[in-house]
Each structure stands twice: as structure tokens, then as C-alpha cells.
């Protein structure tokens, strides 16, 4: 029987309304139009509205933030009355940003709903936004294990996360975080330029990773003509003589990445970094930009060393690999083409949609399970 005849219906319980959270956009929102084409009924319920999401990631405003959270809790109670027509509940990260997993427990144990639990970071490790440090007293990082136990299936972004989830659930699937190579990340960098740029993109929480390569970049700029371009929400104001900050905008994120000729993804080798899904490298490579990455977690699976980028384990590696690519436009072009193909084959919406659709099937597919 074909999937579209199974009358699949999915209720998405997620942190924010659609189009706001990067994690949501690249974990499942890109598939929504394809689900509709398959005749699959779905509804998305975000805890935060767009204004609420923006307010939460600002300093202060504690009264307003409390109201936003209470409003979100109210929405979750309303969700309980809307679940009846839906066969599957897809929960991305958590139903509530604070407190115990009451709603996950109620949905799975009382309403007897089948939950597909999805996460793409080491969210069981205590960490908190710098804008909401007091919230750590209300977080419940231990609930990740409980939700895994209660779930019909668990979907994660890499092997490290799968190893954790498989301690609590036998039905764990690796579905990579991907880009849309046909509608969004659909251009190729042209590397013939006299003034190449090295680039990095990320959020305020990942800015400290730039410290790993900053000494090398400073040294290289003393004798080489290149820009460092940083795309982020706030300007880190880096101590480099040729430095450009580009404020991140959802509408132009792919176009802005084409300012890069070499993409950076340095990481510290720790538990949080192990859980990352290599998305920076995926974005760069989808646009024909060679990536230079730390050998942490999934990075070494995404980047094939010396084929579509470089894996750098020391300052010497970073310096030699950066200098080599800065000096060789033809190599950048060749690696960029190889990088693009790797993403199309393994980390694109088109290549990964069958995996995502498999999550929604009634039965398990042992061939696609993590083991």
C-alpha cells in the first residue's frame, strides 16, 4: 500500500510559529509543501509567536516574557483538544521550554498518541541563553530521556544523538538536517576573483567558536589580502584589519553566503559540539563553497578531506589549508563542485524526503533504523 493511502495525519508541536526558528525550518518545515502534495494532513502549533520569539531573546523584559510563556502554556492546553483527528504527534525538541514533560506524558500515556520525537542538538546537556540565565532554574534537561522512552519513534540529526536516544528507545532514525538545493540554496559560487573572502555564519551562542581560528586569521592577514565576512545577529567586532559584518536576514541568507569563497566551521571537541549536525558546512557546500571544519562529530562525514573541503585539527592545519585555498581559485572551484554534489546526494530536501516520509509510516523500517 502506498504511503499516501495510509491517511497519514500529523500534528506538529514545536517551539515557534513557522518561518522563525532555524532549527524548525531545516528539520521539517521544508517538507511541509511535499507533505501536502502527498495528501498528508498536518497542523503546526508553535509555542512562541514571532513577536514572542524576538522578545524572549532580549535582555530584561521579565514581566513580558512571563506573559509570553503563560500564553504558550495556554496554547498547549488548547492543543490537547485538537489532537483527536491526528494519528501522529511530531514534537521538535519539547512541548514546553520550561518545566517537566507533562504534555508529552499526557499525549503518549493518557491520549495514547504515537509521538515522533525530533531533536538536532545535545539538548539533554545543561545550557542556557545568555539572555535568559535565570531560566536555568526552571529548565528540565532530564526530560529528554523520558520523552524518548514514551515515543513511537525518535528522529535525530547524527550518530552521536542517535547513540544517546537509543539508550531509551529502540526505534531511532537518523534524518539529517538539510537544505533546499532547488528553490533556495540553488546557486554556485564563482571563485575567479582577486580578492577572495573567508566566511562564517552563526548565532550569538556559537560566536565563541571563532576564537579557535582567530590567531590564524590574524597571522594570515598580515601577508595576504582577504576579507573575513561574518553573518550573524550581532556584530562580534573582531580585531582584524579586513573584516565585514553582515546582519543575518532570513530573506537573504543564501544570497549573503555567496560573499564567501571559503567557509569556516571550527568547533571545540566537547559533548555539545558532538551533537551538532554540521549545518554550517552543509550551507556552504550547497553553494559550491569549500568548507574547512574541525574533526568533531558529524563534520568528518559531511566534509571529505581534500575532496570537497578540509578537516583541520590544529592551528598548522587551519593555516595551511586556508592559505592553499586562498591561493588556488581553480582548486576552490573544483572542490566547490564536488561539495555541491555531496549535498545534493545526501543533505538536500530531495534526497532526504523519503527518510522523513518513512518516519510517518505505520510500521518500522529496520533498514533505516540506527543500530
C-alpha positions, 0 to 999 in steps of 0.5 A: 500500500502506498504511503499516501493511502495510509491517511497519514495525519500529523500534528506538529508541536514545536517551539515557534510559529513557522518561518522563525526558528532555524532549527524548525525550518531545516528539520521539517518545515521544508517538507511541509509543501511535499507533505501536502502534495502527498495528501498528508494532513498536518497542523503546526502549533508553535509555542512562541509567536514571532513577536514572542520569539524576538522578545524572549531573546532580549535582555530584561523584559521579565514581566513580558516574557512571563506573559509570553510563556503563560500564553504558550502554556495556554496554547498547549492546553488548547492543543490537547483538544485538537489532537483527536483527528491526528494519528501522529504527534511530531514534537521538535525538541519539547512541548514546553521550554520550561518545566517537566514533560507533562504534555508529552506524558499526557499525549503518549500515556493518557491520549495514547498518541504515537509521538515522533520525537525530533531533536538536532542538538545535545539538548539533554546537556545543561545550557542556557541563553545568555539572555535568559540565565535565570531560566536555568532554574526552571529548565528540565534537561532530564526530560529528554530521556523520558520523552524518548522512552514514551515515543513511537519513534525518535528522529535525530540529526547524527550518530552521536544523538542517535547513540544517546536516544537509543539508550531509551528507545529502540526505534531511532532514525537518523534524518539529517538536517538539510537544505533546499538545493532547488528553490533556495540554496540553488546557486554556485559560487564563482571563485575567479576573483582577486580578492577572495573572502573567508566566511562564517555564519552563526548565532550569538551562542556559537560566536565563541567558536571563532576564537579557535581560528582567530590567531590564524586569521590574524597571522594570515592577514598580515601577508595576504589580502582577504576579507573575513565576512561574518553573518550573524545577529550581532556584530562580534567586532573582531580585531582584524584589519579586513573584516565585514559584518553582515546582519543575518536576514532570513530573506537573504541568507543564501544570497549573503553566503555567496560573499564567501569563497571559503567557509569556516566551521571550527568547533571545540571537541566537547559533548555539545559540539558532538551533537551538532549536525554540521549545518554550517558546512552543509550551507556552504557546500550547497553553494559550491563553497569549500568548507574547512571544519574541525574533526568533531562529530558529524563534520568528518562525514559531511566534509571529505578531506581534500575532496570537497573541503578540509578537516583541520585539527590544529592551528598548522592545519587551519593555516595551511589549508586556508592559505592553499585555498586562498591561493588556488581559485581553480582548486576552490572551484573544483572542490566547490563542485564536488561539495555541491554534489555531496549535498545534493546526494545526501543533505538536500530536501530531495534526497532526504524526503523519503527518510522523513516520509518513512518516519510517518509510516505505520510500521518500522523500517529496520533498514533505516533504523540506527543500530 
